[in-house]
Amino acid sequence: MKRILFGITSLTLGGAERTLVDIANRLCDRYEITIFTLYAKGELEKELSDKIKIVHFCEKRFDELSQGKKWSMAIKVLLTQKKIYKRYINEKFEKEIAFLEGPMTRIIGAYGKKDKKIAWIHNDITKVFGESWKAKIKNRLDKKAYQKFKQLVFVSKDNLAKFEQKYKTNYQLEVIYNYIEKDTVIEKSNQKMDFVFPKDVTNFVTVARLVEQKAIDRLIGIHSELIQNGFQHNFYVIGEGPKRASLEKLIREKKVENTFKLLGKKENPYPYMKQGDYFCLLTYFEGYPMVLEEAKILNQSILITDTAARETVEDYEKAQIFPNTEEGIYKGLEQILKNQVTESKKEENKTVPYDNQKLIEKIVEIIEK
């Protein structure tokens, strides 16, 4: 049985993390799988099959560390990549898969044979690190790291094109859309929520980490302006992240505490996604967000900004794409709220076509190359 290593920062709640858990669970009867993470105690670890081995570099969650320890860990990971590789990986595996861009890609690319290495890229590489001087350093490091990989896998055609535009290098390139366990999504969506959405107003739901990319601060401003102009509605944000404090402050400043709610992380976001009137992903940029596939599985109406996420909904009739500007989002939401008529209840468990097996076959194919 071939030994396969997947590397990822952690298995906390997130799209790439959930995708990895589902893929590993499907492949663990065929391969001997180890998942190596930088940080431990991710919520999704308990969803892994008992057949999968998990190894941590740090036995704590990232958010359990002091600010000083976070900095020292970042420096340690940056300066001792080869040492980390030799201790935890050390060419014991037939395939080594860096499942997320960033530190794990640099670690797996730090040493060992190129022909066994695969990097999985989930985001727009031209935007994921921002524009700061630190971002420029990370981009230089990554350009060098990706040269150590035999094959690169992208979750969207747009992300592949952006990568080629930025790095202009020759790799074996593949696009594999994110894998989802459809039946699990449907089953979990029927569980109870801890509160009920009000029936007399339009309710928008989004699932996103509270980071700059997700543009929640922009959304708060647009929401506030709509409320001031008489368009009553609620926004519910499921997710956690480093911007929580600043977003809470902005909500207070805009005096929308009663209509814009940060619900925090939910291990099961699907009942909220299902019961909302619209699912939104009004972000600055995206890869191929699996949360949109999940919203489609739940037959939900979808609103997105014009990002790479358009690939996810291009054949989905119940999706609208807004210009990726404050004005574009405002006008799109205003048009919806002017009607104030939500769609009739969705047919239970109606889904779009989604073929898990073909995705698994493509993943097996690149592992076996």
C-alpha positions in Angstrom: 0.0 0.0 0.0 1.5 3.4 -1.0 2.2 5.9 1.7 0.8 9.3 1.1 1.5 12.5 3.1 -0.8 15.5 3.1 0.5 18.7 4.7 -1.7 21.6 5.8 -1.4 24.4 8.4 -4.1 22.9 10.6 -7.5 21.2 10.5 -9.5 24.0 11.9 -12.9 24.9 10.3 -12.3 26.0 6.7 -12.9 25.1 3.1 -9.6 23.6 2.2 -9.4 21.8 5.5 -12.8 20.2 5.1 -12.0 19.2 1.5 -8.8 17.5 2.8 -10.7 15.6 5.4 -13.2 14.3 2.9 -10.5 13.3 0.4 -8.4 11.6 3.0 -11.4 9.6 4.3 -12.2 8.5 0.8 -8.6 7.4 0.0 -7.6 5.8 3.3 -8.8 2.3 2.1 -6.5 2.5 -0.9 -3.5 4.3 0.6 -1.7 4.6 3.9 -2.3 8.2 4.7 -0.6 10.6 7.1 -1.6 14.2 7.6 1.1 16.6 8.9 -0.1 19.9 10.4 1.8 22.8 11.9 -0.8 23.3 14.6 -2.9 20.7 16.5 -6.5 20.5 17.9 -8.3 21.5 14.8 -12.1 20.9 15.0 -12.1 18.7 11.9 -9.5 16.2 13.3 -12.3 14.2 14.9 -13.9 13.7 11.5 -10.9 11.8 10.2 -11.1 8.0 9.8 -9.2 6.0 12.4 -7.1 4.6 9.6 -5.5 8.0 9.1 -2.4 9.0 11.1 -2.1 12.7 12.1 1.2 14.3 13.1 1.6 17.9 14.5 4.6 20.2 14.6 3.1 22.2 17.5 0.8 20.4 19.9 -1.3 23.6 20.4 -3.8 25.5 18.3 -2.5 28.7 16.7 -5.0 30.8 18.7 -3.8 29.3 22.0 -0.3 30.8 21.5 0.8 34.1 23.0 1.7 36.8 20.5 5.3 36.3 21.2 5.1 32.6 20.6 3.2 33.1 17.3 6.1 35.3 16.1 8.7 32.8 17.3 6.8 29.9 15.6 6.7 31.9 12.3 10.4 32.6 12.4 11.2 28.9 13.3 9.1 27.6 10.4 10.7 30.1 8.0 14.3 29.4 9.0 14.2 25.6 9.7 12.1 24.3 6.9 14.7 21.6 5.8 15.1 20.5 9.4 11.3 20.2 9.9 11.1 18.2 6.7 13.9 15.8 7.7 12.3 15.2 11.1 8.7 14.8 10.2 8.7 13.7 6.5 12.2 12.6 5.4 11.2 10.9 2.1 9.2 8.2 3.9 6.3 8.6 1.5 5.7 7.8 -2.1 3.8 11.1 -2.5 4.1 14.3 -0.6 1.2 16.7 -1.1 1.3 20.3 0.2 -2.5 20.9 0.4 -2.4 24.7 1.0 -0.2 27.5 -0.3 2.1 29.1 2.3 4.3 27.6 5.0 3.5 23.9 4.3 4.3 24.3 0.7 7.7 25.7 1.6 8.4 22.9 4.1 7.5 20.1 1.7 9.5 21.8 -1.0 12.5 22.3 1.2 14.1 18.9 0.6 13.7 15.6 -1.1 12.9 14.3 -4.6 10.9 16.6 -6.8 9.1 13.8 -8.7 7.1 12.7 -5.6 5.9 16.3 -4.7 2.5 17.8 -5.5 1.3 21.3 -4.5 -2.4 22.1 -4.2 -3.3 25.7 -4.7 -6.7 27.0 -3.4 -6.4 30.7 -4.0 -5.6 33.5 -6.3 -1.8 33.5 -5.9 -1.6 37.2 -7.1 -3.7 38.4 -4.1 -3.6 35.9 -1.3 -0.6 37.5 0.5 -1.7 41.1 -0.2 0.6 44.0 -1.3 2.8 44.6 1.8 6.6 44.1 2.0 6.0 40.8 3.8 3.8 39.7 0.9 6.6 40.4 -1.6 9.0 38.3 0.5 6.5 35.4 0.7 6.0 35.6 -3.1 9.7 35.3 -3.7 9.9 32.4 -1.3 7.0 30.6 -2.9 8.3 31.0 -6.4 11.4 29.2 -5.3 9.4 26.6 -3.4 7.1 25.7 -6.3 10.1 24.9 -8.4 10.7 21.9 -6.1 7.4 20.4 -7.1 6.7 18.0 -10.0 3.0 18.8 -10.3 0.7 21.6 -9.3 -3.1 21.2 -8.7 -5.4 24.2 -8.9 -9.0 24.3 -7.6 -10.1 26.6 -10.5 -9.1 27.5 -14.0 -8.9 31.1 -13.0 -6.3 30.3 -10.2 -4.2 28.4 -12.7 -4.2 31.3 -15.1 -3.2 33.8 -12.4 -0.4 31.5 -11.3 1.0 31.2 -14.8 0.7 35.0 -15.2 2.7 35.6 -12.0 5.4 32.9 -12.1 5.7 32.1 -15.8 7.2 28.7 -15.2 6.9 25.2 -16.7 5.0 22.7 -14.5 2.7 19.8 -14.8 -0.6 21.6 -14.2 -4.0 20.2 -13.3 -7.4 21.6 -12.3 -9.4 19.5 -9.8 -12.5 21.2 -8.3 -13.0 20.8 -4.6 -14.4 17.5 -3.4 -17.5 17.4 -1.2 -19.5 14.6 0.5 -22.9 15.6 -0.7 -25.0 13.3 1.5 -23.2 14.6 4.6 -24.1 18.2 3.8 -27.8 17.3 3.3 -27.9 15.2 6.5 -26.3 17.9 8.6 -28.5 20.7 7.1 -31.5 19.0 8.8 -30.1 19.4 12.3 -31.5 22.2 14.5 -30.1 25.7 14.7 -29.7 27.4 18.1 -32.1 30.2 17.0 -34.7 30.9 14.3 -34.4 33.5 11.6 -37.1 36.1 11.7 -39.8 35.5 9.0 -40.8 39.1 8.3 -37.5 40.3 6.8 -34.9 39.1 4.3 -32.1 37.1 5.9 -28.6 36.9 4.2 -26.1 34.3 5.4 -22.4 34.1 4.7 -19.7 31.6 5.9 -16.2 33.1 5.9 -13.1 33.6 7.9 -12.9 37.0 9.4 -9.9 38.1 7.3 -9.3 40.9 4.9 -10.0 38.8 1.8 -13.6 38.2 2.8 -14.4 41.9 2.8 -16.8 41.8 5.8 -16.0 45.4 6.7 -17.1 46.5 3.3 -20.3 44.5 3.7 -21.0 46.2 7.1 -20.8 49.6 5.4 -23.1 48.6 2.6 -25.5 47.0 5.0 -25.6 50.1 7.2 -26.3 52.3 4.1 -29.1 50.1 3.0 -30.7 50.2 6.5 -30.4 54.0 6.6 -32.2 54.1 3.3 -35.1 52.1 4.6 -34.2 48.6 3.3 -34.7 46.4 6.3 -32.8 43.1 6.3 -30.4 41.0 8.4 -26.9 39.7 7.8 -25.5 36.7 9.6 -21.8 35.9 9.3 -20.6 32.4 10.4 -16.8 32.2 11.0 -14.0 33.4 13.1 -10.7 35.1 12.5 -8.3 37.9 13.5 -10.5 40.8 12.3 -13.3 40.0 14.8 -12.5 42.9 17.2 -12.3 45.5 14.5 -15.5 44.2 12.8 -17.3 44.3 16.1 -16.1 47.9 16.6 -17.3 48.9 13.1 -20.7 47.3 13.8 -21.1 49.4 16.9 -20.0 52.5 15.1 -22.5 52.0 12.3 -25.2 51.2 15.0 -26.2 47.9 13.3 -25.8 45.6 16.2 -29.4 44.3 15.9 -29.2 43.6 12.2 -25.6 42.5 11.4 -24.6 39.5 13.5 -21.2 37.8 13.8 -22.2 34.3 14.9 -18.7 32.9 15.3 -17.6 29.5 14.1 -20.1 26.7 13.8 -19.0 23.1 13.3 -22.2 22.6 11.4 -23.1 25.7 9.3 -25.5 23.9 7.0 -28.8 24.6 8.8 -28.1 28.3 8.8 -27.1 28.2 5.1 -30.3 26.2 4.3 -32.7 28.4 6.3 -31.4 31.8 5.1 -33.1 33.5 2.2 -29.8 34.0 0.3 -26.3 32.7 0.7 -23.6 35.4 0.0 -19.9 35.4 -0.7 -19.3 39.0 -1.4 -15.5 38.9 -1.1 -12.5 40.6 -2.7 -11.1 37.4 -4.3 -11.6 33.7 -4.1 -10.3 30.4 -5.4 -13.0 27.8 -5.9 -15.0 28.1 -2.7 -16.5 24.8 -1.7 -19.0 26.6 0.4 -20.8 27.6 -2.8 -21.0 24.0 -3.9 -22.5 23.3 -0.5 -25.0 26.1 -1.0 -25.9 24.6 -4.4 -26.4 21.2 -2.8 -28.9 22.9 -0.5 -30.6 24.5 -3.4 -30.0 27.9 -2.0 -30.1 31.2 -3.8 -26.5 32.5 -4.2 -25.0 36.0 -4.4 -21.3 36.5 -5.2 -19.0 39.2 -6.3 -17.1 38.8 -9.6 -14.2 36.7 -8.6 -12.8 33.3 -9.6 -15.9 31.9 -7.7 -17.9 32.6 -10.9 -16.6 29.2 -12.1 -18.6 27.6 -9.3 -21.9 29.1 -10.3 -21.7 29.6 -14.0 -24.3 26.8 -14.7 -26.4 27.5 -11.6 -29.6 29.3 -12.3 -30.2 30.6 -8.8 -27.0 32.6 -8.7 -26.3 36.3 -9.2 -22.9 37.9 -9.7 -22.4 41.5 -8.6 -19.6 43.8 -9.7 -16.8 43.6 -7.1 -17.3 47.2 -5.9 -19.3 48.9 -3.1 -21.6 50.4 -5.6 -22.1 47.2 -7.5 -22.9 45.2 -4.3 -25.2 48.0 -3.0 -27.2 48.1 -6.2 -27.5 44.3 -6.3 -28.7 44.0 -2.8 -31.0 47.1 -3.2 -32.7 45.4 -6.2 -33.4 42.3 -4.1 -34.7 44.2 -1.1 -36.9 46.4 -3.3 -38.9 43.3 -4.1 -38.8 42.0 -0.5 -40.4 38.8 -1.7 -38.3 35.8 -0.8 -38.5 32.7 -2.9 -40.9 29.9 -2.0 -39.3 27.2 0.2 -36.8 25.2 -1.6 -37.5 21.6 -2.6 -36.0 19.4 0.1 -32.6 18.0 -0.8 -32.9 19.0 -4.5 -29.3 19.2 -5.8 -27.3 20.2 -8.8 -25.4 17.4 -10.5 -22.2 16.6 -8.5 -20.1 13.6 -9.3 -17.8 12.7 -6.4 -16.4 9.6 -8.1 -14.9 11.5 -11.1 -13.1 13.9 -8.7 -11.6 11.0 -6.7 -10.5 9.3 -9.9 -8.6 12.4 -11.0 -6.9 12.6 -7.6 -5.9 8.9 -7.8 -4.6 9.5 -11.3 -2.2 12.3 -10.3 -1.1 10.2 -7.2 -0.3 7.2 -9.4 1.6 9.2 -12.1 
